[in-house]
Amino acid sequence: MIDKALKETLDQLLNDWHHWSKKTAVVSMPGKCAMFSQAQTPRHWDSTADIDDEAIARSTMDALDFAILGDIKGHGGLPEPQRTAVCFYAKNLSAKVSVWISPRLPENQIARQTIVNDGLCSVAQKLHTLGVI
C-alpha cells in the first residue's frame, strides 16, 4: 500500500501528467512547415531558475510517461490492465470527479480499485527507481 503523503504526491504528478500528455501532438498543425514545427520563440525574459524549473518539469513528465506507457519499443511501461486503469485514474483526477470508466476494466468496483492500486504502486516504485520521488 501507498502512504497518504506519497499518494498525494503521486496524484498531483498524475494530474500534471494528464494535462501534459494532452498537449502532446503526434501530427503538426495544418499549414505548419514541418521544418519549423519544433521551433520555439525566444524568451529573453526567463530567468535561469525558470529555465531550470521547466527542464525539471519536462524531465519529470518524461519519466512519468515512460513509467506508465513505456517507450516506443514497449519497454518500461505498465502491463495492460494496470496501464489502462492508471490512465483513466489520471483522467478522473483531471476532471476532479470519477466519471471515466474503461470497458477494458472489470465492472466490479472493488476489482477495478485493486487494479488501480496495483498500478499506482508500480508507478511509485518505478518513479522511486528513476529518482523522481
MARDO-707837 format. One record per atom (N, C-alpha, C): residue number from 1; residue in three letters; atom name; x, y, z. Coordinates in pm, 1 decimal, always signed. Example, Ala and Ser with C-alpha at 12.3 -4.5 7.8 and 13.67 -1.06 7.14 Angstrom:
2
- torti,torke,nuvex,u,v,w
- 1,ALA,N,+1319.0,-569.0,+780.0 $
- 1,ALA,CA,+1230.0,-450.0,+780.0 $
- 1,ALA,C,+1320.0,-330.0,+780.0 $
- 2,SER,N,+1285.0,-225.0,+708.0 $
- 2,SER,CA,+1367.0,-106.0,+714.0 $
- 2,SER,C,+1290.0,+3.0,+787.0 $
% end
This chain:
133
- torti,torke,nuvex,u,v,w
- 1,MET,N,+83.3,-119.4,+0.0 $
- 1,MET,CA,+0.0,+0.0,+0.0 $
- 1,MET,C,+87.3,+125.1,+0.0 $
- 2,ILE,N,+28.5,+232.6,-44.3 $
- 2,ILE,CA,+97.7,+360.7,-51.2 $
- 2,ILE,C,+50.6,+446.4,+65.5 $
- 3,ASP,N,+146.2,+513.5,+131.8 $
- 3,ASP,CA,+106.1,+601.2,+241.7 $
- 3,ASP,C,+41.4,+728.4,+185.8 $
- 4,LYS,N,-21.9,+803.6,+273.2 $
- 4,LYS,CA,-105.0,+917.3,+232.3 $
- 4,LYS,C,-23.9,+1027.1,+163.5 $
- 5,ALA,N,+93.9,+1058.9,+216.2 $
- 5,ALA,CA,+175.8,+1165.7,+157.9 $
- 5,ALA,C,+223.4,+1128.0,+17.9 $
- 6,LEU,N,+265.0,+1002.7,-0.1 $
- 6,LEU,CA,+309.3,+957.4,-131.5 $
- 6,LEU,C,+193.1,+955.3,-229.8 $
- 7,LYS,N,+74.4,+916.7,-184.3 $
- 7,LYS,CA,-43.8,+914.1,-271.3 $
- 7,LYS,C,-80.2,+1054.4,-316.9 $
- 8,GLU,N,-70.0,+1153.8,-227.1 $
- 8,GLU,CA,-99.9,+1292.0,-265.8 $
- 8,GLU,C,+1.0,+1342.6,-369.6 $
- 9,THR,N,+128.7,+1309.4,-349.0 $
- 9,THR,CA,+231.2,+1348.9,-445.0 $
- 9,THR,C,+207.3,+1281.7,-578.9 $
- 10,LEU,N,+176.3,+1153.1,-575.8 $
- 10,LEU,CA,+150.4,+1078.3,-698.3 $
- 10,LEU,C,+25.5,+1130.3,-769.2 $
- 11,ASP,N,-78.0,+1165.0,-693.3 $
- 11,ASP,CA,-199.2,+1221.5,-753.9 $
- 11,ASP,C,-168.8,+1353.1,-824.5 $
- 12,GLN,N,-87.6,+1438.6,-761.8 $
- 12,GLN,CA,-51.8,+1565.7,-824.4 $
- 12,GLN,C,+30.5,+1543.5,-951.1 $
- 13,LEU,N,+124.7,+1448.8,-944.8 $
- 13,LEU,CA,+205.1,+1417.6,-1062.9 $
- 13,LEU,C,+119.0,+1360.3,-1176.3 $
- 14,LEU,N,+25.6,+1272.2,-1142.6 $
- 14,LEU,CA,-61.5,+1214.1,-1245.3 $
- 14,LEU,C,-154.5,+1318.6,-1306.4 $
- 15,ASN,N,-203.3,+1411.0,-1225.2 $
- 15,ASN,CA,-286.5,+1519.2,-1276.8 $
- 15,ASN,C,-205.4,+1605.8,-1373.0 $
- 16,ASP,N,-83.7,+1642.3,-1332.2 $
- 16,ASP,CA,+2.8,+1721.7,-1419.9 $
- 16,ASP,C,+37.4,+1644.9,-1546.6 $
- 17,TRP,N,+62.3,+1514.2,-1532.5 $
- 17,TRP,CA,+96.4,+1431.3,-1648.3 $
- 17,TRP,C,-19.5,+1424.9,-1747.7 $
- 18,HIS,N,-141.4,+1413.6,-1695.4 $
- 18,HIS,CA,-256.6,+1407.4,-1786.0 $
- 18,HIS,C,-267.4,+1536.7,-1866.9 $
- 19,HIS,N,-251.6,+1650.8,-1800.7 $
- 19,HIS,CA,-256.9,+1778.3,-1873.2 $
- 19,HIS,C,-140.0,+1790.0,-1971.1 $
- 20,TRP,N,-22.4,+1744.1,-1930.7 $
- 20,TRP,CA,+96.5,+1749.5,-2016.3 $
- 20,TRP,C,+78.8,+1658.8,-2137.9 $
- 21,SER,N,+24.7,+1539.2,-2117.8 $
- 21,SER,CA,+11.9,+1445.1,-2228.7 $
- 21,SER,C,-96.3,+1487.7,-2327.6 $
- 22,LYS,N,-194.9,+1564.5,-2283.7 $
- 22,LYS,CA,-296.8,+1614.2,-2376.4 $
- 22,LYS,C,-238.1,+1716.2,-2472.8 $
- 23,LYS,N,-133.2,+1786.6,-2431.4 $
- 23,LYS,CA,-73.5,+1888.9,-2517.4 $
- 23,LYS,C,+20.2,+1829.4,-2620.7 $
- 24,THR,N,+58.0,+1704.7,-2605.2 $
- 24,THR,CA,+148.0,+1640.2,-2699.1 $
- 24,THR,C,+71.8,+1605.4,-2825.4 $
- 25,ALA,N,+117.1,+1656.6,-2936.9 $
- 25,ALA,CA,+52.4,+1629.7,-3064.9 $
- 25,ALA,C,+142.3,+1541.2,-3149.6 $
- 26,VAL,N,+86.0,+1437.2,-3206.3 $
- 26,VAL,CA,+162.2,+1347.1,-3290.4 $
- 26,VAL,C,+184.5,+1409.9,-3426.7 $
- 27,VAL,N,+84.4,+1481.2,-3476.2 $
- 27,VAL,CA,+89.6,+1541.2,-3609.2 $
- 27,VAL,C,+95.1,+1692.8,-3592.6 $
- 28,SER,N,+174.8,+1758.0,-3676.5 $
- 28,SER,CA,+181.5,+1903.1,-3668.3 $
- 28,SER,C,+51.9,+1964.7,-3720.2 $
- 29,MET,N,+31.7,+2088.4,-3687.6 $
- 29,MET,CA,-90.3,+2158.2,-3726.9 $
- 29,MET,C,-92.4,+2179.2,-3878.3 $
- 30,PRO,N,-210.5,+2180.0,-3940.3 $
- 30,PRO,CA,-218.3,+2203.4,-4083.4 $
- 30,PRO,C,-162.9,+2341.5,-4117.7 $
- 31,GLY,N,-87.3,+2347.4,-4223.7 $
- 31,GLY,CA,-31.5,+2473.9,-4266.8 $
- 31,GLY,C,+102.6,+2505.6,-4203.0 $
- 32,LYS,N,+145.5,+2425.2,-4108.2 $
- 32,LYS,CA,+272.9,+2449.8,-4042.0 $
- 32,LYS,C,+382.0,+2377.2,-4119.3 $
- 33,CYS,N,+490.6,+2443.5,-4142.8 $
- 33,CYS,CA,+602.1,+2382.6,-4213.6 $
- 33,CYS,C,+668.2,+2279.0,-4123.2 $
- 34,ALA,N,+688.5,+2158.8,-4175.1 $
- 34,ALA,CA,+746.7,+2051.0,-4095.0 $
- 34,ALA,C,+886.1,+2085.0,-4045.9 $
- 35,MET,N,+958.0,+2165.6,-4120.5 $
- 35,MET,CA,+1094.0,+2202.2,-4081.8 $
- 35,MET,C,+1096.3,+2286.0,-3954.3 $
- 36,PHE,N,+992.5,+2366.2,-3931.7 $
- 36,PHE,CA,+989.5,+2455.4,-3817.0 $
- 36,PHE,C,+886.0,+2415.1,-3712.7 $
- 37,SER,N,+836.2,+2291.9,-3717.0 $
- 37,SER,CA,+729.3,+2252.0,-3625.2 $
- 37,SER,C,+775.7,+2246.7,-3479.8 $
- 38,GLN,N,+903.8,+2222.3,-3456.2 $
- 38,GLN,CA,+955.4,+2216.2,-3319.2 $
- 38,GLN,C,+1022.2,+2346.6,-3275.6 $
- 39,ALA,N,+1017.6,+2448.4,-3358.9 $
- 39,ALA,CA,+1083.2,+2574.6,-3325.8 $
- 39,ALA,C,+1010.8,+2644.2,-3211.1 $
- 40,GLN,N,+1086.9,+2707.6,-3125.4 $
- 40,GLN,CA,+1029.9,+2781.2,-3013.1 $
- 40,GLN,C,+1070.8,+2927.2,-3025.3 $
- 41,THR,N,+984.0,+3014.6,-2981.1 $
- 41,THR,CA,+1017.2,+3156.2,-2983.6 $
- 41,THR,C,+1116.1,+3185.8,-2871.5 $
- 42,PRO,N,+1205.2,+3280.9,-2890.8 $
- 42,PRO,CA,+1298.8,+3313.6,-2784.0 $
- 42,PRO,C,+1224.7,+3380.3,-2667.9 $
- 43,ARG,N,+1263.6,+3343.6,-2548.6 $
- 43,ARG,CA,+1201.0,+3401.9,-2429.9 $
- 43,ARG,C,+1312.1,+3466.3,-2346.9 $
- 44,HIS,N,+1343.2,+3586.3,-2378.6 $
- 44,HIS,CA,+1454.5,+3654.4,-2313.7 $
- 44,HIS,C,+1421.4,+3698.8,-2172.2 $
- 45,TRP,N,+1295.4,+3693.7,-2134.8 $
- 45,TRP,CA,+1256.8,+3738.4,-2002.1 $
- 45,TRP,C,+1264.3,+3627.6,-1898.0 $
- 46,ASP,N,+1289.9,+3504.0,-1940.8 $
- 46,ASP,CA,+1301.3,+3393.0,-1845.8 $
- 46,ASP,C,+1430.7,+3404.4,-1767.0 $
- 47,SER,N,+1419.3,+3378.5,-1638.8 $
- 47,SER,CA,+1539.2,+3374.9,-1556.0 $
- 47,SER,C,+1598.5,+3235.2,-1562.4 $
- 48,THR,N,+1715.7,+3219.5,-1507.2 $
- 48,THR,CA,+1779.8,+3088.2,-1504.5 $
- 48,THR,C,+1696.7,+2990.1,-1423.9 $
- 49,ALA,N,+1634.8,+3037.4,-1316.3 $
- 49,ALA,CA,+1550.8,+2949.9,-1234.2 $
- 49,ALA,C,+1428.8,+2902.0,-1312.3 $
- 50,ASP,N,+1368.3,+2989.4,-1394.1 $
- 50,ASP,CA,+1254.1,+2949.3,-1476.2 $
- 50,ASP,C,+1292.8,+2843.1,-1577.4 $
- 51,ILE,N,+1408.6,+2860.3,-1637.6 $
- 51,ILE,CA,+1455.8,+2762.9,-1735.7 $
- 51,ILE,C,+1484.7,+2629.7,-1667.7 $
- 52,ASP,N,+1545.6,+2633.5,-1549.6 $
- 52,ASP,CA,+1573.5,+2510.8,-1474.7 $
- 52,ASP,C,+1444.5,+2441.4,-1431.5 $
- 53,ASP,N,+1347.3,+2518.9,-1383.3 $
- 53,ASP,CA,+1218.9,+2460.9,-1342.2 $
- 53,ASP,C,+1147.9,+2393.7,-1458.9 $
- 54,GLU,N,+1153.2,+2456.5,-1575.4 $
- 54,GLU,CA,+1089.0,+2398.2,-1693.4 $
- 54,GLU,C,+1159.4,+2269.5,-1735.2 $
- 55,ALA,N,+1291.7,+2266.5,-1726.5 $
- 55,ALA,CA,+1366.7,+2145.5,-1762.5 $
- 55,ALA,C,+1337.3,+2032.7,-1664.7 $
- 56,ILE,N,+1326.0,+2065.2,-1535.9 $
- 56,ILE,CA,+1293.5,+1963.7,-1434.7 $
- 56,ILE,C,+1152.3,+1910.7,-1455.9 $
- 57,ALA,N,+1057.7,+2000.2,-1482.0 $
- 57,ALA,CA,+919.2,+1957.5,-1505.4 $
- 57,ALA,C,+910.9,+1869.6,-1630.0 $
- 58,ARG,N,+982.2,+1906.1,-1736.2 $
- 58,ARG,CA,+979.6,+1827.3,-1858.8 $
- 58,ARG,C,+1039.8,+1688.1,-1835.2 $
- 59,SER,N,+1151.1,+1682.0,-1763.1 $
- 59,SER,CA,+1212.4,+1551.1,-1738.1 $
- 59,SER,C,+1126.4,+1466.4,-1644.7 $
- 60,THR,N,+1056.4,+1531.1,-1549.9 $
- 60,THR,CA,+965.7,+1457.6,-1461.7 $
- 60,THR,C,+849.2,+1398.9,-1540.8 $
- 61,MET,N,+791.1,+1476.8,-1632.2 $
- 61,MET,CA,+680.8,+1427.5,-1713.2 $
- 61,MET,C,+727.0,+1318.6,-1809.5 $
- 62,ASP,N,+848.2,+1331.6,-1861.9 $
- 62,ASP,CA,+902.5,+1226.0,-1948.1 $
- 62,ASP,C,+922.5,+1096.2,-1869.8 $
- 63,ALA,N,+971.5,+1107.7,-1745.9 $
- 63,ALA,CA,+991.4,+987.9,-1662.6 $
- 63,ALA,C,+857.4,+923.7,-1628.0 $
- 64,LEU,N,+757.7,+1005.3,-1597.4 $
- 64,LEU,CA,+624.5,+952.4,-1566.2 $
- 64,LEU,C,+561.9,+887.6,-1689.6 $
- 65,ASP,N,+581.0,+948.7,-1804.8 $
- 65,ASP,CA,+531.5,+892.5,-1929.0 $
- 65,ASP,C,+595.9,+756.9,-1956.6 $
- 66,PHE,N,+726.7,+746.0,-1932.0 $
- 66,PHE,CA,+797.2,+619.7,-1950.3 $
- 66,PHE,C,+750.0,+516.0,-1848.9 $
- 67,ALA,N,+725.4,+557.4,-1724.7 $
- 67,ALA,CA,+682.7,+462.8,-1620.5 $
- 67,ALA,C,+544.1,+406.7,-1650.2 $
- 68,ILE,N,+458.4,+485.4,-1712.9 $
- 68,ILE,CA,+321.2,+439.7,-1739.6 $
- 68,ILE,C,+310.4,+373.6,-1876.8 $
- 69,LEU,N,+354.4,+442.7,-1980.4 $
- 69,LEU,CA,+333.2,+395.4,-2116.7 $
- 69,LEU,C,+451.0,+319.3,-2174.3 $
- 70,GLY,N,+570.0,+341.9,-2123.1 $
- 70,GLY,CA,+688.5,+278.5,-2177.6 $
- 70,GLY,C,+742.7,+357.6,-2295.0 $
- 71,ASP,N,+839.7,+298.8,-2363.7 $
- 71,ASP,CA,+897.3,+366.4,-2479.3 $
- 71,ASP,C,+836.7,+313.0,-2608.4 $
- 72,ILE,N,+892.3,+353.8,-2718.3 $
- 72,ILE,CA,+839.1,+316.1,-2849.1 $
- 72,ILE,C,+850.3,+166.6,-2874.5 $
- 73,LYS,N,+947.2,+101.7,-2811.3 $
- 73,LYS,CA,+966.5,-41.8,-2829.6 $
- 73,LYS,C,+884.6,-124.4,-2731.0 $
- 74,GLY,N,+811.8,-58.3,-2643.3 $
- 74,GLY,CA,+728.1,-129.9,-2547.8 $
- 74,GLY,C,+798.6,-166.3,-2418.2 $
- 75,HIS,N,+915.8,-110.4,-2394.9 $
- 75,HIS,CA,+988.8,-138.6,-2272.1 $
- 75,HIS,C,+953.6,-37.1,-2164.2 $
- 76,GLY,N,+941.5,-82.5,-2040.9 $
- 76,GLY,CA,+929.2,+7.5,-1927.2 $
- 76,GLY,C,+788.9,+44.9,-1885.3 $
- 77,GLY,N,+688.9,+15.2,-1960.7 $
- 77,GLY,CA,+553.4,+54.9,-1925.1 $
- 77,GLY,C,+485.2,-45.2,-1833.7 $
- 78,LEU,N,+368.0,-6.7,-1788.8 $
- 78,LEU,CA,+287.1,-95.3,-1705.9 $
- 78,LEU,C,+223.1,-204.2,-1792.1 $
- 79,PRO,N,+193.2,-320.1,-1732.8 $
- 79,PRO,CA,+116.6,-419.7,-1808.1 $
- 79,PRO,C,-24.5,-367.8,-1835.2 $
- 80,GLU,N,-90.7,-425.1,-1931.7 $
- 80,GLU,CA,-214.2,-368.2,-1986.6 $
- 80,GLU,C,-326.5,-337.2,-1889.2 $
- 81,PRO,N,-373.3,-421.0,-1802.3 $
- 81,PRO,CA,-486.9,-372.1,-1723.8 $
- 81,PRO,C,-448.0,-256.8,-1631.3 $
- 82,GLN,N,-324.0,-258.4,-1582.0 $
- 82,GLN,CA,-280.0,-151.1,-1493.4 $
- 82,GLN,C,-259.6,-21.1,-1570.7 $
- 83,ARG,N,-208.0,-30.0,-1692.9 $
- 83,ARG,CA,-185.5,+90.2,-1774.1 $
- 83,ARG,C,-317.4,+162.2,-1799.4 $
- 84,THR,N,-417.6,+87.7,-1841.0 $
- 84,THR,CA,-548.1,+148.7,-1866.9 $
- 84,THR,C,-606.6,+207.0,-1740.1 $
- 85,ALA,N,-593.8,+135.0,-1629.3 $
- 85,ALA,CA,-650.0,+182.1,-1502.4 $
- 85,ALA,C,-582.6,+310.7,-1456.9 $
- 86,VAL,N,-451.2,+318.7,-1467.5 $
- 86,VAL,CA,-379.5,+438.9,-1424.1 $
- 86,VAL,C,-410.9,+556.5,-1516.2 $
- 87,CYS,N,-421.7,+531.6,-1646.7 $
- 87,CYS,CA,-456.6,+639.6,-1739.9 $
- 87,CYS,C,-595.9,+695.8,-1711.3 $
- 88,PHE,N,-691.4,+608.5,-1685.1 $
- 88,PHE,CA,-825.6,+656.6,-1651.9 $
- 88,PHE,C,-829.8,+720.6,-1513.9 $
- 89,TYR,N,-747.3,+673.0,-1421.7 $
- 89,TYR,CA,-736.5,+735.5,-1289.4 $
- 89,TYR,C,-684.2,+878.6,-1304.2 $
- 90,ALA,N,-583.5,+897.9,-1389.2 $
- 90,ALA,CA,-529.7,+1031.8,-1413.0 $
- 90,ALA,C,-633.1,+1121.4,-1480.4 $
- 91,LYS,N,-710.4,+1063.4,-1571.4 $
- 91,LYS,CA,-815.3,+1140.4,-1638.8 $
- 91,LYS,C,-922.9,+1184.3,-1539.4 $
- 92,ASN,N,-957.8,+1096.2,-1446.8 $
- 92,ASN,CA,-1055.5,+1131.9,-1343.5 $
- 92,ASN,C,-999.0,+1234.7,-1246.6 $
- 93,LEU,N,-869.4,+1227.5,-1216.9 $
- 93,LEU,CA,-807.5,+1329.3,-1132.0 $
- 93,LEU,C,-815.8,+1465.7,-1198.8 $
- 94,SER,N,-795.3,+1466.9,-1328.8 $
- 94,SER,CA,-802.7,+1591.7,-1403.3 $
- 94,SER,C,-944.4,+1649.8,-1402.9 $
- 95,ALA,N,-1043.7,+1560.5,-1410.7 $
- 95,ALA,CA,-1183.7,+1605.2,-1410.2 $
- 95,ALA,C,-1233.1,+1638.7,-1269.3 $
- 96,LYS,N,-1156.6,+1598.9,-1168.0 $
- 96,LYS,CA,-1190.2,+1620.3,-1026.8 $
- 96,LYS,C,-1316.8,+1547.0,-982.6 $
- 97,VAL,N,-1359.0,+1449.0,-1061.5 $
- 97,VAL,CA,-1471.6,+1363.2,-1027.3 $
- 97,VAL,C,-1454.7,+1232.4,-1104.3 $
- 98,SER,N,-1496.6,+1123.4,-1045.9 $
- 98,SER,CA,-1476.9,+993.0,-1108.0 $
- 98,SER,C,-1592.2,+962.8,-1203.1 $
- 99,VAL,N,-1574.4,+1000.1,-1329.9 $
- 99,VAL,CA,-1678.2,+977.5,-1430.7 $
- 99,VAL,C,-1631.6,+887.9,-1543.6 $
- 100,TRP,N,-1500.8,+873.7,-1562.7 $
- 100,TRP,CA,-1447.9,+796.0,-1673.6 $
- 100,TRP,C,-1420.6,+653.3,-1627.9 $
- 101,ILE,N,-1478.1,+557.3,-1699.9 $
- 101,ILE,CA,-1458.3,+415.8,-1671.6 $
- 101,ILE,C,-1426.4,+347.3,-1804.0 $
- 102,SER,N,-1323.9,+265.8,-1803.1 $
- 102,SER,CA,-1286.5,+193.9,-1924.5 $
- 102,SER,C,-1364.0,+63.5,-1934.5 $
- 103,PRO,N,-1411.8,+29.2,-2053.3 $
- 103,PRO,CA,-1478.3,-100.7,-2070.2 $
- 103,PRO,C,-1379.5,-217.0,-2063.0 $
- 104,ARG,N,-1250.3,-189.9,-2066.8 $
- 104,ARG,CA,-1149.0,-295.3,-2056.1 $
- 104,ARG,C,-1128.6,-341.2,-1912.4 $
- 105,LEU,N,-1173.7,-260.0,-1817.9 $
- 105,LEU,CA,-1155.4,-292.5,-1676.8 $
- 105,LEU,C,-1279.0,-363.3,-1623.8 $
- 106,PRO,N,-1264.8,-437.1,-1513.0 $
- 106,PRO,CA,-1381.0,-507.6,-1457.5 $
- 106,PRO,C,-1490.0,-409.0,-1413.2 $
- 107,GLU,N,-1613.9,-453.6,-1421.7 $
- 107,GLU,CA,-1725.3,-369.4,-1378.3 $
- 107,GLU,C,-1733.7,-361.6,-1226.6 $
- 108,ASN,N,-1685.5,-464.3,-1159.2 $
- 108,ASN,CA,-1684.8,-466.7,-1013.2 $
- 108,ASN,C,-1589.6,-357.7,-962.3 $
- 109,GLN,N,-1643.2,-267.3,-881.0 $
- 109,GLN,CA,-1564.9,-152.9,-834.9 $
- 109,GLN,C,-1446.4,-195.0,-747.9 $
- 110,ILE,N,-1462.1,-298.5,-667.2 $
- 110,ILE,CA,-1354.4,-343.9,-579.8 $
- 110,ILE,C,-1240.2,-402.6,-662.8 $
- 111,ALA,N,-1273.2,-483.3,-762.8 $
- 111,ALA,CA,-1170.2,-540.9,-850.2 $
- 111,ALA,C,-1100.1,-431.7,-929.4 $
- 112,ARG,N,-1176.7,-333.3,-977.0 $
- 112,ARG,CA,-1118.6,-221.7,-1052.4 $
- 112,ARG,C,-1025.6,-140.4,-964.1 $
- 113,GLN,N,-1066.1,-114.2,-839.1 $
- 113,GLN,CA,-982.5,-36.4,-746.9 $
- 113,GLN,C,-854.6,-112.4,-711.1 $
- 114,THR,N,-862.5,-245.0,-704.2 $
- 114,THR,CA,-743.5,-325.5,-677.9 $
- 114,THR,C,-642.3,-310.8,-792.4 $
- 115,ILE,N,-690.9,-310.4,-915.3 $
- 115,ILE,CA,-602.6,-292.4,-1030.6 $
- 115,ILE,C,-541.2,-153.1,-1029.1 $
- 116,VAL,N,-620.9,-52.1,-994.9 $
- 116,VAL,CA,-569.6,+85.1,-986.7 $
- 116,VAL,C,-461.9,+94.6,-879.7 $
- 117,ASN,N,-487.0,+38.1,-762.6 $
- 117,ASN,CA,-388.7,+43.5,-653.9 $
- 117,ASN,C,-259.7,-28.5,-691.7 $
- 118,ASP,N,-270.3,-143.5,-758.0 $
- 118,ASP,CA,-151.0,-215.1,-803.8 $
- 118,ASP,C,-73.1,-131.0,-905.1 $
- 119,GLY,N,-144.9,-65.5,-994.5 $
- 119,GLY,CA,-79.7,+21.0,-1092.9 $
- 119,GLY,C,-11.3,+139.9,-1028.8 $
- 120,LEU,N,-77.6,+201.1,-929.9 $
- 120,LEU,CA,-17.4,+315.2,-860.8 $
- 120,LEU,C,+107.1,+273.1,-783.0 $
- 121,CYS,N,+103.6,+155.6,-722.3 $
- 121,CYS,CA,+221.7,+103.8,-650.9 $
- 121,CYS,C,+336.8,+80.8,-748.4 $
- 122,SER,N,+305.6,+25.5,-865.4 $
- 122,SER,CA,+409.0,+2.0,-966.1 $
- 122,SER,C,+467.7,+132.7,-1017.1 $
- 123,VAL,N,+382.2,+231.9,-1041.5 $
- 123,VAL,CA,+430.6,+362.3,-1088.2 $
- 123,VAL,C,+516.7,+427.7,-980.9 $
- 124,ALA,N,+472.8,+421.3,-855.1 $
- 124,ALA,CA,+551.3,+480.4,-746.6 $
- 124,ALA,C,+687.9,+413.4,-735.2 $
- 125,GLN,N,+690.9,+283.6,-750.8 $
- 125,GLN,CA,+818.4,+212.0,-742.3 $
- 125,GLN,C,+909.5,+250.8,-858.9 $
- 126,LYS,N,+854.1,+260.5,-979.6 $
- 126,LYS,CA,+934.6,+299.7,-1094.8 $
- 126,LYS,C,+985.5,+442.8,-1081.1 $
- 127,LEU,N,+899.7,+533.1,-1031.9 $
- 127,LEU,CA,+943.3,+671.5,-1013.8 $
- 127,LEU,C,+1050.1,+683.1,-905.5 $
- 128,HIS,N,+1041.3,+598.4,-803.5 $
- 128,HIS,CA,+1142.5,+595.1,-699.5 $
- 128,HIS,C,+1275.5,+544.0,-757.2 $
- 129,THR,N,+1267.9,+442.8,-842.5 $
- 129,THR,CA,+1387.2,+389.0,-908.1 $
- 129,THR,C,+1450.0,+493.3,-1000.8 $
- 130,LEU,N,+1366.3,+569.6,-1072.1 $
- 130,LEU,CA,+1415.9,+673.1,-1162.4 $
- 130,LEU,C,+1462.7,+798.8,-1090.2 $
- 131,GLY,N,+1434.7,+807.2,-959.1 $
- 131,GLY,CA,+1479.6,+921.7,-880.6 $
- 131,GLY,C,+1388.1,+1041.7,-883.9 $
- 132,VAL,N,+1264.1,+1023.2,-927.1 $
- 132,VAL,CA,+1169.4,+1134.2,-934.4 $
- 132,VAL,C,+1107.3,+1163.3,-797.7 $
- 133,ILE,N,+1071.8,+1056.7,-724.2 $
- 133,ILE,CA,+1015.6,+1076.4,-589.3 $
- 133,ILE,C,+1099.7,+1002.8,-487.7 $
% end
